[in-house]
């Protein structure tokens, strides 16, 4: 479940950055706001934001393992008859990311989403 949380958090960061870019808001302003707001200042998220900003994805948690863990969570969710649309969308996003970034860190999902603009 911790891995599920980390992976989905990363996927949401990517979407947030895309919305910032689409609306003309500097993504660094978003990041600075997070840094200045203790309830929102998640070190995991800030680390992923830095990787995305630099387009550098040193492996902490590879995409291929994240995709595997998402499939496991999906199996558990289906077995429990849970509706999990966010999980489904995240699985789709990471499946797309596998082709070019299987051995990169999960933050590399940013490259795939950014390429779809």
Secondary structure, 3 states (H helix, E strand, C coil): CHHHHHHHHHHHHHHHHHHHHHHCCCHHHHHHHHHCCCCCCCHHHHHHHHHHHHCCCCCCCEHHHHHHHHHHHHHHHHHCCCCCHHHHHHHHHHHHHHHHHCCCEHHHHHHHHHHCC
